[in-house]
């Protein structure tokens, strides 16, 4: 598409439009309908750029090629319209529960009624592990008449601000976040300290802001022995353990069971929201001569001993 992008004012991509694709395409070409589609992927300039993502992680290498620029042909979230939009009045607030409220004003600054897809992006400026230069967290589509303005509002939960640390635990680390709302993915300068350059360059692209997030979140899984049960019909026995997330963030984990120090092949995975609990059952072949049962997660273990 490189040649077409250099010689055409616009490119209409209608993917698989279905039986009504012809009339729909005609409506767009003749101006009877104002399109508002946005690219769900990054369009490269050359196959040599692949794989190419909007949410790439910094690498420490030179962000350039010998025979082509680093930047994509069309960025993620990009799209054209028969009108124009401007962004202003970005507002952010952090609640006691760690939820971030974000809003901005979108104005139709053109001469035609049209839809705008306002997209919310964040950048975690400093973290204990590498994080993407930007991440799309939400979007909304609004219809605006010429000169009309509307506020778009979003909320960011602690989970949406979380990351997987070097121990593969999901956590929210206190620190600085960029908050950006615009009609496409933010621009950046492909050079050192790339996160510092991420943002929208003008009001017709989007609006930028920052928050200082001073709350930390993490899960805390607590184990409780629930006893041995026997099916009176089949005679099969199971041993139960209850896992509760006593922390303040959703996370996943796995639990294994050891019988007299020997790990069973059975491993159970779980994912729990804060305050939620789940009972997990392990098969038990024979408990007549068992001296101990131990349940083990990544950081905690629980042992039940039996007197003989």
QUIVEN-V649529 format. One record per pair of residues at least 24 apart in sequence whose C-alpha atoms are under 7 Angstrom apart, sorted by sequence separation. I is the first residue (numbers start at 1). J is the second residue. If there is no record, write none. Layout:
# QUIVEN-V649529
i:I j:J
i:I j:J
This chain:
# QUIVEN-V649529
i:84 j:108
i:85 j:109
i:117 j:141
i:182 j:206
i:221 j:245
i:222 j:246
i:249 j:273
i:250 j:274
i:84 j:109
i:85 j:110
i:116 j:141
i:117 j:142
i:181 j:206
i:182 j:207
i:220 j:245
i:221 j:246
i:249 j:274
i:84 j:110
i:115 j:141
i:116 j:142
i:181 j:207
i:219 j:245
i:220 j:246
i:248 j:274
i:45 j:72
i:83 j:110
i:115 j:142
i:116 j:143
i:180 j:207
i:181 j:208
i:219 j:246
i:220 j:247
i:245 j:272
i:247 j:274
i:44 j:72
i:45 j:73
i:83 j:111
i:115 j:143
i:180 j:208
i:219 j:247
i:245 j:273
i:246 j:274
i:43 j:72
i:44 j:73
i:83 j:112
i:114 j:143
i:115 j:144
i:179 j:208
i:180 j:209
i:218 j:247
i:219 j:248
i:245 j:274
i:246 j:275
i:42 j:72
i:43 j:73
i:44 j:74
i:82 j:112
i:114 j:144
i:179 j:209
i:218 j:248
i:219 j:249
i:245 j:275
i:260 j:290
i:43 j:74
i:83 j:114
i:113 j:144
i:114 j:145
i:178 j:209
i:179 j:210
i:217 j:248
i:218 j:249
i:219 j:250
i:244 j:275
i:245 j:276
i:260 j:291
i:42 j:74
i:43 j:75
i:113 j:145
i:178 j:210
i:217 j:249
i:219 j:251
i:244 j:276
i:245 j:277
i:260 j:292
i:42 j:75
i:112 j:145
i:113 j:146
i:177 j:210
i:178 j:211
i:244 j:277
i:259 j:292
i:260 j:293
i:42 j:76
i:112 j:146
i:176 j:210
i:177 j:211
i:243 j:277
i:244 j:278
i:259 j:293
i:41 j:76
i:111 j:146
i:176 j:211
i:177 j:212
i:242 j:277
i:243 j:278
i:258 j:293
i:259 j:294
i:40 j:76
i:108 j:144
i:110 j:146
i:129 j:165
i:176 j:212
i:242 j:278
i:243 j:279
i:257 j:293
i:258 j:294
i:39 j:76
i:40 j:77
i:108 j:145
i:109 j:146
i:128 j:165
i:129 j:166
i:175 j:212
i:176 j:213
i:242 j:279
i:257 j:294
i:258 j:295
i:39 j:77
i:108 j:146
i:109 j:147
i:175 j:213
i:241 j:279
i:242 j:280
i:257 j:295
i:38 j:77
i:39 j:78
i:108 j:147
i:174 j:213
i:175 j:214
i:240 j:279
i:241 j:280
i:256 j:295
i:257 j:296
i:38 j:78
i:39 j:79
i:107 j:147
i:108 j:148
i:174 j:214
i:240 j:280
i:241 j:281
i:255 j:295
i:256 j:296
i:38 j:79
i:107 j:148
i:108 j:149
i:174 j:215
i:240 j:281
i:255 j:296
i:256 j:297
i:37 j:79
i:107 j:149
i:174 j:216
i:239 j:281
i:240 j:282
i:255 j:297
i:2 j:45
i:36 j:79
i:106 j:149
i:107 j:150
i:173 j:216
i:238 j:281
i:239 j:282
i:254 j:297
i:36 j:80
i:105 j:149
i:106 j:150
i:172 j:216
i:238 j:282
i:239 j:283
i:36 j:81
i:105 j:150
i:106 j:151
i:172 j:217
i:238 j:283
i:239 j:284
i:35 j:81
i:105 j:151
i:171 j:217
i:172 j:218
i:237 j:283
i:238 j:284
i:34 j:81
i:104 j:151
i:105 j:152
i:171 j:218
i:237 j:284
i:34 j:82
i:103 j:151
i:104 j:152
i:170 j:218
i:237 j:285
i:103 j:152
i:104 j:153
i:126 j:175
i:103 j:153
i:126 j:176
i:102 j:153
i:103 j:154
i:125 j:176
i:102 j:154
i:124 j:176
i:125 j:177
i:101 j:154
i:102 j:155
i:124 j:177
i:101 j:155
i:123 j:177
i:124 j:178
i:100 j:155
i:101 j:156
i:122 j:177
i:123 j:178
i:99 j:155
i:100 j:156
i:122 j:178
i:123 j:179
i:99 j:156
i:100 j:157
i:122 j:179
i:99 j:157
i:121 j:179
i:122 j:180
i:98 j:157
i:99 j:158
i:121 j:180
i:98 j:158
i:120 j:180
i:121 j:181
i:120 j:181
i:119 j:181
i:120 j:182
i:133 j:195
i:118 j:181
i:119 j:182
i:118 j:182
i:119 j:183
i:118 j:183
i:119 j:184
i:117 j:183
i:116 j:183
i:125 j:195
i:57 j:130
i:57 j:131
i:57 j:132
i:58 j:133
i:56 j:132
i:57 j:133
i:55 j:132
i:56 j:133
i:55 j:133
i:36 j:115
i:55 j:134
i:223 j:302
i:34 j:114
i:36 j:116
i:55 j:135
i:170 j:251
i:159 j:249
i:78 j:184
i:77 j:184
i:76 j:184
i:77 j:185
i:76 j:185
i:75 j:185
i:88 j:203
i:87 j:203
i:86 j:203
i:87 j:204
i:90 j:207
i:98 j:215
i:86 j:204
i:85 j:204
i:86 j:205
i:87 j:206
i:88 j:207
i:90 j:209
i:86 j:206
i:87 j:207
i:63 j:190
i:63 j:191
